[in-house]
Amino acid sequence: MEKGGDVSEFRVGRGKKYRPVVSQENDRSVLEMSSLDRSNSASSTDSSLTKLEMGGQPNLQMTYTKESLPTHGVANSSQSESKLELFGFDSLVNILGLKSMTGEQSTAPPSPRDSEDGSVTLEQQPKTRSMKLGTMMGVFLPCFQNIMGTIYFIRFSWIVGMAGIGEALVIVALCGSCTFLTSVSLSAIATNGAMKGGGPYYLIGRALGPEVGVSIGLCFFLGNAVSGSLYVLGAVETFLNAVPSARLFKETITKVNDTAAADPVSSPSLHDLQLYGIIVTISLSFIVFGGVKMINRVAPAFLVPVIYSLCSIYLGILLAGKDSPAKGITGLSFRTLGKNWSSAYQRTSEAGIPDPNGEREWSFNELVGLFFPAVTGIMAGSNRSGSLKDTQRSIPIGTLAATLATSSIYLISVIVFGSLATRDKLFSDRLLTATVAWPLPALIYVGIILSTLGAALQSLTGAPRLLAAIANDDILPVLKYFKVADGSEPHSATIFTAFICMGCVIIGNLDLISPTTTMFYLLCYAGVNLSGFLLDLLDAPSWRPRWKFHHWSLSLLGASLCILIMFLISWSFTVLSLALASLIYYYVNLKGKAGDWGDGFKSAYFQLALRSLRSLGANQVHPKNWYPIPLIFCRPWGKLPENVPCHPKLADFANCMKKKGRGMSIFASILDGDYHDCVEDAKIACKQLSTYIEYKRCEAVAEMIVAPSMSAGFRAIVQTMGLGNLKPNIVVIRYPEIWRRENLTEIPATFVGIINDCIVANKAVVIVKGLDEWPNEYQRQYGSIDLYWIVRDGGLMLLLSQLLLTKDSFESCKIQVFCIAEEDADAGILKADVKKFLYDLRMQADVIVISMKSWDSRAEGETKQEESIEAFTAAQRRIASSLKQMKEKAEMDGMPLMADGKPVIVYEQQVEKFLYTTLKLNSTILHHSRMAAVVLVSLPPPPINHPAYFYMEYMDLLVENVPRLLIVRGYRRDVVTLFT
């Protein structure tokens, strides 16, 4: 085994050398493998260990035992060797790569922190695996047991009596259709890839984003916890009715409609319900603490009585009219069916007993809210998705089978119960199912109690796992106490669920708890349907569900039904539940950790962006729709402190170029070097730049270019950055104030080259001088924003001044526009025209006109000032010295005048004119705008075939002693318009 820091090759097979394909996680690491010659293959077979070393990390070793090595390895199979030689990969890559793609934890590559010497042994260790469930035990039976629960056995006959057979069929069909459509959406989403724990939360979160997923997931958790109390109270109420001697407190006796038409109805005391309910909840919680194994052992004990009860009930119904039936039982009769077909809504007491003076008045909407929890067990299987062997097979088959089977039973039961007993009997006998059961009605009580307890057990099993899945995603820090490791039981979440369940048990009223539970379930079902609708409508390449019997229209219909039922039940409860979900959503946005789960909204944004980009086309945007898209050139002229990606004030200035923060900026920088050598450094620098942009709360994207030089990099940026009409239209660069102070002689050529590139690419230019003094959002400025409007720029300078006024820091300033008139007589006309133009542009500004004659006379007076004379004469002296050196060098080489490696043409009279013009403009700015908050002036273009050094001298003279200056050049189009 060779050892070394940088190894560029490895050997495979018969001593052949191959260059490895480097992993993206560590591009500089190089894999070195020992030679696997035929000559030493025998010795390598006898060896118990094979080691792999990573280049650049000499201490890091991966040790494999013989047993853990793949049987199709390169060393033992010439056929595999011939297949893999082209790729330069060892067969281990297949194993580790596939594990990472499926989301499993792979044991390699290891971290040096795993051991002090960096040696990690990847031996096969026994892994404790929790028991996994199949379709029948994991999905179908839990769903069936939940749906055939409390409502069916102790409330359904009462609902049929109140609504009548006709409207009861409508209620069952409406609620059943809602859950069936939700099951179809659930099946499609669940079969679109591997599914972890969390059930509907996992599906909604990955489809609609973490914020929506957590908000709906927490509401669904509350619904599961509250429904557990619903089933517990149903079991306790049945027990107390079956065994009256177990009542510890005085019962309540009520006559139906205050008459003797039917037997008086006794209802258990609230305190009995509370006491026994708490005891039952604690007992079930201990079973849940035992884990999946314990639940699997106990589940049949709760399920078998359900099947027995159903069989006994239907046998009793068939035999009801033969053997001395109870009072009010007519047996299956068309006459009874006709009498019970219509509805008989009336007032009842809080316990549901008919009473003309009762507190509650029932209606169709109220009964929908009461019945809907009966069909909410469709998520019982998906809630336990982490405990299923094959979620993609079990969830759709089990859920849909349970939904269809139970909906059929409910529809048949409506007709059967309505044909079996008189309406008074349906009202007064809550346990009609036990009354008609055959052969032993007493055993039906046991069956009803165990079935409702089984449904409660399913709720208390699913809710903690749902809460633990939300906590494990680490979106909300407040839920960190409910985190669990893979394969572990969520004990803390179980305790929390039990407390919620006991709190609802203390309320002790089934008819009050049921609508509350309904809202939470409907909210979750609407989320599942909307997820299916969005994913199927967008039809992203990753949307390939195994379940083919679905369409986005079915999901949309399911979501609409959910919302409709919510408002049918109670608009006030609907608003409250939506408000609760919105509060959780806001809290997650505020306190939650951002995560990208590849949700459907991101796909929708992407498709919307593509469609919008295509609709914009490649034509020029109308001035009314023009937005500044600044390209912020972050590459500093000098050196910045370490870990500082760009000048701290660049983001503050970029925000000033947007109206109310709307718009997009591109922060671009250049890294000198070769792309292949610097690509990792560029990624790190780009990440640092993105972090800086987020910290400064600037809506922008970061880009990093690797190029041989700044000039080449900027040329690549200005040509390729952006897409269609979303290409940058303004280039923002900082004025190189340090170039002379630090003797950076290469800056003039680069600076002039950047300006010329922008002109050629038809990009506007904004050069910022005095960036160090640029105010942030909290530093309020006073005075004026002065514009020296010298050349036509399409109105860009005017627009920038208006954008500055929209910022808090400049809102107290006023705008002054300075114009230059050639003759004194033209000054008045020019001022009137500019004022009219600004009025038509809806811009408030003071207009000041300076004539060329007064400008010349003022400039002559100002140049007598010491500061202006010194700047002007110093520039003249430096230019003369540079020109002299250029001429001497040209004479020695026998070449024309050269500057920056290119021939140039210099007219000394023209140089003097340029210097004098910039001096006059600088003097005027200092005279009128020395106290201005910011000054905007037109950018003079670099003269053709002119030395870049000379142009920098002109610019230095222009910006001399002006603390905060924006030098602006528009491009060949208007950015403002007079027309509406």
ABEGO torsion letter per residue (X at the ends): XBBEABBABBBBEBGBBBBBBBBAABAABBBBBBBBBAAAAAAAAABABBBBBBBGBAABBBBBBAAABBAABAAABAAAAAAAAAAGBBAAAAAAAAAAAAGBBBAOBBBAAABAAGBBBBBBBBBBBBBBBBAAAAAAAAAAAAABBAAAAAAAAAAAAAAEAAAAAAAAAAAAAAAAAAAAAAAAAAAAEBBBBGEAAAAAAAAAEAAAAAAAAAAAAAAAAAAAAAAAAAAAAAAAAABAAABABBBBBBBBGGBAABBBBBBBBAAAAAAAAAAAAAAAAAAAAAEAAAAAAAAAAAAAAAAAAAAAAAAAAAAAAABGBBBGBAEBBAAAAAAAABBBBBBBBAAGBBBAABABBBBAAAAAAAAAAAAAAAAAAAAAAAABABAAAAAAAAAAAAAAAAAAAAAAAAAAAAAABBAAAAAABABAAAAABOABAAAAAAAAAAAAAAAAAAAAAAAAAAAAAAAAAGABAAAAAABBBBGBBBAAAAAAAAAAAAAAAAAGBAAAAAAAAAAAAAAAAAAAAAAAAAAAAAGBAABBBABABBBAAAAAAAAAAAAAAAAAABAAAAAAAAAAAAAAAAAAAAABBBBBAGBAAAAAAAAAAAAAAAAAEABBBBAAABBBBBBBBABBABBBBBGBABBAAAAAAAAAABBGGBEBBBBBBBBBEBAAAAAAAAAAAAAAAAAAAAAAGBBBBBBBBBBABAAAAAAAAAAABEBEAABBABBBBBBBAAAAAAGBAAAAAAAAAAAAAAAAAGBBBBBBBGAAABBBAABBBBEBBBBBBABBAGGAAAAAAAAAAABAAAAABBBBBBBBBABAAAAAAAAAAAAAAAAAAGBBBBBBBBBAAAAAAAAAAAAABAAAAAAAAAAAAAAAAAAAAAAAAAAAAGBBBBBGGBBBBBBAAAAAAAAAAAAAAAAAAAAAAAABABBBBBBBBBBBGBBAAAAAAAAAAAABGBABBBBBBBBBBBABBABX
